[in-house]
Amino acid sequence: MHSGQVKNTFRSAVFCLLFSLSFMMSCKDKTSAPGVSFKLPEQGQSIGLGEDLKIALDVPEGTNITSATYLLEGKPLAEKTNGEAVSVSTKGLSLGYKLITAVVDNGSKKDTLTINIELTSTVKPKLYGYQLVKTMPHDTSAYTQGLEYHNGRFLESTGQQQHSTLRWVDVTSGKVQQKIKLEDKYFGEGSTLVGDKVVMLTYKDNIGLVYDAKTFQQQGTFVYSTTRDGWGLCFDGKQLIMSDGSNLLYFMNKDTYKDESTLAVYDNNGPVDSLNELEYIDGKIYANIYTKNIVVVIDPATGVVEQQIDFSGLLPGDYFKTEDDRANNVLNGIAWDRAGKRLFVTGKKWPHLFEVKPVAKK
């Protein structure tokens, strides 16, 4: 994203509305089994990841229950009789809102109860600063949306209406070696290399673009959900990982581009919104936080933010002269040289691209 300090307030409102409706429906479900309801957990209860989840039914005296089968997100947890409590470890689960289902059997009829919980992170991210290793030139016309390092070159995608491009860039000189301009209707976003093709997102069109990595000849397009913007994109070797400016990451099939799973990202303070440009590094997901000089390091199995890297000071505070330029031309761009173990960062229309080394804060 991509012009001004924009918060995803509409998406957040829709997200809250959906879960409010879900909660209301869950409460109504309780009437399907007369008198039987959830005793534990409470509706919408927050539970720290790794803590035990306690589930129990409130069964009125005289009510016969032959069995109660409990499920979490549709996956069986346990089966008990007469509302007996269940304790389940949440260790290793992913974060976010989860649906608990109880299928209650009285011997002749089955009824279904549902309730929602929120799994949150109890991990305080480790804080890092950086050591500046090397400074390299960067094209100040490049509104950087995606950045990757491959075989001595940067693959960079840029945005803004009528100015969006895909390019190969020389690391040392910063000169553009190869470039293609997107159609004027597209606002270019994140990109990633998948084999011999480049996959690139657009901001508001819900269209992904596929190019030949050598020639930049367009090979096709694909459609992603109309409920989300295109922001960042990376490839973990098996799946594409996409951000949309919320705290959610979407894991997509690398061939069909269909969603396969979703990951909610949290730190110890709650959901981490404005996830933007992405890079997959040594089994972790690195993400820019839009409009901040912060990169977070995410566990892709759980969504827990494990580290936070502060890159403040890379660009002089007075480089951009207007408030609008400062608001738009923010840190964005993470690239990793896997063979050389080198980390690079830059920003939108920044004059430099930097090789950096994270350093733990004391």
Secondary structure, DSSP 8 states (H G I E B T S, - for coil): --SSS---HHHHHHHHHHHHHHHHHHHHHGGGSTT-EEEES-TTEEEETTSEEEEEEE--TT---SEEEEEETTEEEEEESTT--EEEE-TT---EEEEEEEEEE-SS-EEEEEEEEEEE-----EEEEEEEEEEEE--TT--EEEEEEETTEEEEEE-STTT-EEEEEETTT--EEEEEE--TT--EEEEEEETTEEEEEESSS-EEEEEETTT--EEEEEE--TTS----EEE-SSEEEEE-SSSEEEEEETTT--EEEEEE-EETTEE---EEEEEEETTEEEEEETTSSEEEEE-TTT-BEEEEEE-TTSS-TTSS-SHHHHHHS-EEEEEEETTTTEEEEEETT-SEEEEEEEEE--
